[in-house]
Amino acid sequence: MLKDITIGQYFPGNSVIHRMDPRMKIVLSIAYIVMLFMAKGFSGLAVGVVFLAICYGVSHIPVSLILKSLKPVVPIILFTAVLNMFFVEGDPLFQWAFITITKQGLSTAALMSVRIVCLIAGTSLLTYTTSPIVLTDGIERLLSPLKKLHLPVHELAMMMTIALRFIPTLIEETDKIMSAQKARGADLESGGLVQRAKALVPILIPLFISAFRRADDLALAMECRCYRGGEGRTRMKQLKLTSRDIVGAIIVALTIVAIILLNIFFPLAIA
Amino acid sequence: MAAITVEHLSHVYSQGTPFEKTAVDDVSLTIEEGEFVGVIGHTGSGKSTLIQHFNGLLKPTSGRILVEDRDMWADPKKIREFRFKVGLVFQYPEYQLFEETVAKDIAFGPSNMGLSPEEVQMRVQQAAQFVGLRADKLEKSPFELSGGQKRRVAIAGVMAMNPKVLILDEPTAGLDPRGRDKVLGEIKQYHKTQGNTVLLVSHSMEDIARYADRVLVMNKGKVAMFDTTENVFARSEELAAMGLAVPQVSRICRGLAARGLNIDPNCYTIEQAKQQLLALRAGKGADQNA
């Protein structure tokens, strides 16, 4: 039941995108987000959609996974679409009492929905093709210039890595504690909100205690292996930019150029 | 009357996914009231999955479980009732403690049963006595206690529900030898005075040999053997094939018998072996005197 939750949605594979440098992937994902907002019309956005579809095709991520990642944002998409539909002024298409739907409203709504879908699907591609540990590694390296500003970049990355590492462990632990309390007759399924919140106490307290215990043990184990922060620490896996990263960067750059050109020559939709 | 009857029970984890795994495969068995049953099996043999069915934490994929001749899942809303009838002590149960005081923690189960405060109090006292907790410990925080004491508090928490069947999943894992003997002695004592059915899951063949009347051997999700302790440990080759062993003393007796000593090769407790050896020596002495 609890085990079905997937956090850190890494989908293992061996495609070109999987093997790209995480730093490049992060940068290109940001570039893709910028690209989506640069596209002013349907033609530009269509390029963005096609680009993403090709990326997903190359990475062999099943369509069902994309749909799964989009499920939680459906309400947000609907909400923005409805807001845009009713509140953008322009040529009325449909009028009833105080409700007016305009042509511009409709196209903005469609545009925004596609944009949000691409946004989520695009960033999900990053987490689907990059394991959480590699991802934090990439983030750490990207942020390392901030060390000069005395920002504890390594410590932050280490915290993220540890947090990600312990999610499955804690889920398993929660499952166990829940079973144990249920065996003692704890009723977790019925009752009102207050009652249910109270029923969580016998689960949360042991869970916290075990989390603290694990933290203590882990700190000790790290110290035993001479961990003393990021200073002078070398890595087992050196990140290296390769030709495929450069090719990826060039492709994204060309797509952005294409979108700019489309914006200039085909300023479709939205008046 | 049978305490627990299992009819063609199967359990499949993550059915319909690539991770599908049959943990319990068409198991049928009957556990009689008042028995002390030892449960052994290699890691992953399905014993934990099986015992979690006995108090309704897991629902069978197929098959039925009858507790006191009543189908457990006839009405899923009433499943809690069966959890009070069949108490389950998990592995490392001390990690489930959460209350401010030991007494309150032991009272969690009986309170959930909806008993009166006086009745709950009585149950707490009784359970504390079973596991040898002194009265002054009852008002302490469970987190101040030592590992072994915490374990006993957790076991008392289930005993206090006074279940008809008490199941313990490796109650001695991680305890020192003295703590182990103490906990097992307390469980035996509880079984004796209450006359309840007890199921003990253990990796220690010595413990099983010492306490169990009958032994259930699980292998690859199926019941490999379910017989008296003596009969089970007599089949040492089969047990070895499943990655299990017989008690060390059985191996010694067998070895001695193979070397021509007049000793029962199937004795499985130190007590039995001692008697046999003493009898043998007495016999020898008599021979020499004659």
Interface residues (C-beta under 8 A of the other chain):
Chain A: E173 K176 I177 S179 A180 Q181 K182 A183 R184 G185 A186 D187 V201 P202 I205 P206 I209 S210
Chain B: Q52 N55 L57 R80 R83 F84 G87 L88 V89 F90 P93 Y95 Q96 L97 F98 F108 G109 N112 M113 F143 G157 V158 M161
